[in-house]
Each structure stands twice: as structure tokens, then as C-alpha cells.
Amino acid sequence: MRSHEGQVVLVTGAGRGIGAATAALLAGRGAAVGVLDIDQGLAEATAASIVAVGGKALALIADTSDRGSVFSAAKHLSDAFGPLTGIVNDAIWIRYGPVEGVTDEILGRMLDVGVKGPFWGVQALLAHRGDAPAAVVNITSPVAEVGSAGTSSYTAIKGAIAALTRQLAVELGPQGIRVNAVTPGAVPTPGARAIVDEEGYKKRKAQTPLGRLGTEVEIAAAIAFLLSDDASFVTGTILRADGGITVKSV
Ligand SMILES: NC(=O)c1ccc[n+]([C@@H]2O[C@H](COP(=O)([O-])OP(=O)(O)OC[C@H]3O[C@@H](n4cnc5c(N)ncnc54)[C@H](O)[C@@H]3O)[C@@H](O)[C@H]2O)c1
């Protein structure tokens, strides 16, 4: 039996990058996955590539900041494959820049996608799960633990998500729901490449004890572990899959 057989997992931001790799990995190991993205073309392409190799996937078009559309996506997924057993809150919208340049509009959108999104995701899981144990995986960042120039709004979001992960582990544990997070290191996804240039990646490589950037699949593997039965007694944990970047001082 494959390790995620019987699981029904909603992955937000699954049209590309870490979310897409996670959806593909989980489906390859037997899970049915909801490929949720705000971009219809990306969601459909990821879901089609999973189905093409015999996996179970459903493209779901939704904006994670919109509670109603996240709930309706979760309902579609449970109608298609059965009650949800997990959610990966991966979707993100990022703008970097010095703190004095953070506008109401930018901060608002970042908070809507980065903080409200995971709230709606968890609520949708609660509304559309069955009696089986369930699991939430949030995605945080090294900036939740160490400062970094020009990332104040992103830092605020990921710090909130790290705290929320611990909080929800306590609050939802009695309902049989494990809540954990993964901290990816530097992974040159399409989204990350749009805000980090070659110079930035050179610095990140030098700062990473393993001496290289990470891959989407390496982050997906950490996420999959937290969703698996191998992690059945793991909750409230923030698992770094970061090549060591967060623990290096100089
Ligand atoms: N790539 C990295 O180096 C890195 C490092 C640390 C943390 N992370 C975190 O990993 C996660 C994935 O990052 P990534 O680099 O793969 O990102 P990405 O930008 O490549 O992919 C994000 C996906 O989310 C979708 N999306 C954006 N807003 C949405 C919304 N409102 N509703 C639904 N979907 C939406 C996008 O269309 C896109 O497909 C994020 O939470 C990010 O903060 C990434």
C-alpha cells in the first residue's frame, strides 16, 4: 500500500512551485489531491499532469483570501473523493521592499493571502473532514526566525503563521487534528525568482551550510512526511527543510 493511500488533501497554491510538487508527490503516493490555485491555467495544468500518470487530482480555482471560495473548493474535493484528511496552506502573494515603502494596499493583500488564507483553509478542513484523523501543514520561512533586510511584511506574515501553527496544534489536537509547518530554505521557484535576483541567490547559496539551493521536491517530501502516518505523534512542530540556512550566523 502506498504511503498516502486513502488521504484526500487540499493543496493551495498548487498550480506551480512547491505546491505543485507537493500535489504531485502526494498523488504519486496514493492521495487524492485538490489542486487549488487562483490561476486557472496553472491549476488545470498541474491537475492534468497528475491525472496523466494515473493519479487522482481535481483542479480547483479559488482565491484563498476569499473564505466562501475556499469552502466551496473543499466541498468540491470532498464530493469527488470523500471527506478531507488534510490541507497544505501553501499559497502566497509577496512584495518585498523597505518598511517605509509598505503601502496599505500591499500589506493588505499580503495579509489576506498569507494569513487569512490559512485560516480559511483550516476552517474548510474542519467543515469537510470526516471522523478520520486529519493534518494541517502550513508553510513558514526562515524570516519568521531571523531578520532580513526588506522583508518586513513577509516576516510579519510568516511569524504569524509559525505562531498560529503552535496555537492550532493545541486547539485542534483534542479533535484528532495535527498541525505542523515546514520552513523551506531558498528554492528558486517561479514565484521566488520574480523577487530574488542572481546576486540574491549567490548570497543565499553562500549562507546555506549545504552549499546549494533547495528543490521543490525536497520541500514536498518534508510536507508529505508531516501528512503521513510516520508523523502520527508529531504536532506543533516547525520542520526546517532549509539546508541549514536558518541556523547559520555568519
Ligand atoms: N521558494 C522559496 O524559496 C520559499 C522559501 C520559504 C518559504 N516559501 C513559501 O513556500 C510557499 C510556496 O512558495 P513558492 O515559492 O512555491 O511560490 P510560487 O509563487 O512559485 O507559487 C505560489 C502559487 O500560489 C498561487 N497563488 C497566489 N495567490 C493565491 C491566492 N490568493 N489563492 C490561490 N492561489 C494563489 C500562485 O498562482 C502560484 O501558483 C509559500 O508559502 C512561500 O512563502 C518559499
The ligand as an ORCA input file, in Angstrom:
! r2SCAN-3c Opt
* xyz 0 1
  N      10.523     29.419     -2.771
  C      11.161     29.717     -1.640
  O      12.385     29.963     -1.623
  C      10.409     29.767     -0.338
  C      11.130     29.935      0.849
  C      10.435     29.991      2.060
  C       9.069     29.849      2.063
  N       8.387     29.677      0.892
  C       6.940     29.512      0.963
  O       6.569     28.374      0.217
  C       5.247     28.559     -0.307
  C       5.248     28.336     -1.820
  O       6.136     29.239     -2.405
  P       6.585     29.126     -3.934
  O       7.949     29.712     -3.992
  O       6.337     27.769     -4.455
  O       5.561     30.180     -4.598
  P       5.083     30.450     -6.107
  O       4.827     31.911     -6.181
  O       6.002     29.849     -7.111
  O       3.684     29.672     -6.167
  C       2.603     30.152     -5.430
  C       1.310     29.721     -6.068
  O       0.236     30.301     -5.292
  C      -0.750     30.797     -6.180
  N      -1.498     31.859     -5.507
  C      -1.101     33.127     -5.238
  N      -2.076     33.794     -4.615
  C      -3.115     32.926     -4.477
  C      -4.393     33.039     -3.910
  N      -4.811     34.192     -3.355
  N      -5.218     31.968     -3.932
  C      -4.816     30.807     -4.501
  N      -3.590     30.642     -5.051
  C      -2.756     31.704     -5.038
  C       0.044     31.301     -7.373
  O      -0.792     31.413     -8.532
  C       1.126     30.223     -7.506
  O       0.703     29.159     -8.336
  C       4.817     29.961      0.105
  O       4.050     29.896      1.283
  C       6.144     30.654      0.378
  O       6.010     31.728      1.261
  C       9.027     29.634     -0.307
*
